[in-house]
Amino acid sequence: MLLRTLFGFFYVVLPHGFLLIFRTIGSVVLQFLAWWVVLFTANYPKNWHEFNVGTIRWSTRVNIYMSFMTDDYPPFSGKP
């Protein structure tokens, strides 16, 4: 716990945060495009949904790990 408190920024936040920034930008773009697709076709593309859910899942795992709610290091993936 002390290691994560003192050095968590370096070994968790930097690598995961760096990758999540780009994935979040992609997710925001897909959300905007999906709004138009749903407006005109009434269908949400399945791959876009999986990507957005994976981004939320990944960031939640990192936040839970850094909040000391679990001891499992978060994977670099949005898969279940």
Summary of the structure (lengths in Angstrom):
residues: 80
radius of gyration: 15.3
end to end distance: 25.3
largest distance: 52.3
contacts: 193
relative contact order: 0.17
helix: 76%
strand: 0%
